[in-house]
């Protein structure tokens, strides 16, 4: 038989682990395994899971991050046009990640051999992107 204090600790651990009422907004634990798949080279699976995350939690503050990682998975698979379309469509909702969206948009255009568009993207946004690149060079990414 569980004593009242055991119930208290059980409920507290259950809520802290993501169960309970705030589960849809508590998405850090949902994104992390997908990020690991991306870093381990499971790009097709990561792409699908980031898209599913964006569909399942459209109001989350981490949708922009998930879609950015989905476009990175597209790039790794050689789906350059799909990555460009995703980045262009979602850039207005990128918020603090706008610089990274613009950088990866230019990278996708460059890898797709659309050098004129890539040069335009990098040239017009150079001051903003250079701050991102400096942070990324120091491990800020």
C-alpha positions as CSV (number, residue, x, y, z in Angstrom):
1,X,0.0,0.0,0.0
2,X,1.3,3.5,-0.9
3,X,1.3,6.1,1.8
4,X,0.2,9.7,1.1
5,X,3.7,10.9,0.9
6,X,4.5,8.3,-1.8
7,X,1.4,9.5,-3.8
8,X,2.7,13.1,-3.5
9,X,6.1,12.2,-4.9
10,X,4.7,9.9,-7.5
11,X,2.4,12.7,-8.8
12,X,5.1,15.3,-8.6
13,X,7.5,13.1,-10.7
14,X,4.7,12.3,-13.2
15,X,4.0,16.0,-13.7
16,X,7.7,16.9,-13.9
17,X,8.3,14.2,-16.5
18,X,5.8,15.8,-18.9
19,X,2.6,14.1,-17.9
20,X,-0.4,16.1,-16.8
21,X,-2.0,19.2,-18.0
22,X,0.8,21.1,-19.7
23,X,2.1,18.3,-21.9
24,X,1.2,19.9,-25.2
25,X,3.2,23.0,-24.4
26,X,6.1,21.2,-22.7
27,X,7.9,20.1,-25.9
28,X,11.6,20.3,-25.1
29,X,11.5,16.6,-24.5
30,X,9.8,16.0,-27.8
31,X,12.3,17.9,-29.9
32,X,15.5,16.5,-28.3
33,X,15.3,12.9,-29.6
34,X,14.6,14.3,-33.1
35,X,17.6,16.6,-32.9
36,X,19.7,13.5,-32.0
37,X,18.5,11.7,-35.1
38,X,19.4,14.6,-37.2
39,X,22.9,14.7,-35.7
40,X,23.3,11.0,-36.1
41,X,22.5,11.1,-39.9
42,X,19.0,9.7,-39.8
43,X,17.9,12.6,-42.0
44,X,14.8,11.1,-43.6
45,X,13.4,10.1,-40.2
46,X,14.2,13.4,-38.7
47,X,12.6,15.2,-41.6
48,X,9.3,13.3,-41.2
49,X,9.3,13.7,-37.4
50,X,10.0,17.5,-37.5
51,X,7.1,17.9,-39.9
52,X,4.9,15.8,-37.7
53,X,5.9,17.9,-34.7
54,X,5.0,21.1,-36.5
55,X,1.6,19.6,-37.4
56,X,0.9,18.3,-33.9
57,X,2.0,21.4,-32.0
58,X,1.3,24.4,-34.3
59,X,1.1,26.8,-31.4
60,X,4.4,25.8,-29.8
61,X,7.2,28.4,-29.6
62,X,9.5,25.7,-30.9
63,X,7.8,25.2,-34.3
64,X,10.3,27.6,-36.0
65,X,13.2,25.6,-34.6
66,X,11.6,22.3,-35.7
67,X,11.0,23.6,-39.2
68,X,14.6,24.9,-39.4
69,X,15.9,21.5,-38.5
70,X,13.5,19.9,-41.0
71,X,15.0,22.1,-43.8
72,X,18.5,21.1,-42.6
73,X,17.4,17.4,-43.0
74,X,16.1,18.2,-46.5
75,X,19.5,19.8,-47.4
76,X,21.4,16.7,-46.2
77,X,19.2,14.5,-48.4
78,X,19.7,16.7,-51.4
79,X,16.1,18.1,-51.4
80,X,17.2,21.6,-52.1
81,X,14.0,23.0,-53.6
82,X,11.9,21.5,-50.8
83,X,14.2,23.2,-48.2
84,X,14.1,26.5,-50.1
85,X,10.3,26.4,-50.3
86,X,10.0,25.6,-46.6
87,X,12.4,28.3,-45.5
88,X,10.8,31.0,-47.6
89,X,7.3,30.0,-46.5
90,X,8.1,30.0,-42.8
91,X,10.6,32.9,-42.5
92,X,8.0,35.4,-41.5
93,X,7.2,33.3,-38.4
94,X,10.9,32.6,-37.6
95,X,11.1,35.2,-34.8
96,X,14.6,35.1,-33.2
97,X,15.7,32.4,-35.7
98,X,15.3,34.7,-38.7
99,X,19.0,35.0,-39.2
100,X,19.4,31.3,-39.3
101,X,16.5,30.9,-41.7
102,X,18.2,33.4,-44.0
103,X,21.6,31.7,-43.7
104,X,20.2,28.2,-44.5
105,X,18.1,29.7,-47.3
106,X,21.3,31.0,-48.9
107,X,23.0,27.7,-48.3
108,X,20.2,25.8,-49.9
109,X,20.2,28.1,-52.9
110,X,24.0,27.7,-53.2
111,X,23.9,23.9,-53.0
112,X,21.1,23.9,-55.6
113,X,23.5,25.8,-58.0
114,X,21.3,28.9,-57.9
115,X,24.3,31.1,-57.4
116,X,22.6,34.4,-58.3
117,X,19.8,33.9,-55.7
118,X,22.3,32.7,-53.1
119,X,24.5,35.7,-53.7
120,X,21.5,38.0,-53.3
121,X,20.4,36.2,-50.1
122,X,23.8,36.4,-48.6
123,X,24.6,40.0,-49.8
124,X,21.3,41.6,-48.7
125,X,21.4,40.0,-45.3
126,X,25.2,40.0,-44.6
127,X,25.1,42.1,-41.4
128,X,22.5,39.9,-39.8
129,X,24.0,36.6,-41.0
130,X,27.5,37.6,-40.0
131,X,26.4,37.8,-36.3
132,X,24.9,34.3,-36.6
133,X,28.1,33.0,-38.2
134,X,30.2,34.5,-35.4
135,X,28.1,33.0,-32.8
136,X,28.1,29.6,-34.6
137,X,31.9,29.7,-34.8
138,X,32.1,30.1,-31.0
139,X,29.7,27.2,-30.5
140,X,26.6,29.4,-30.2
141,X,24.5,27.3,-32.6
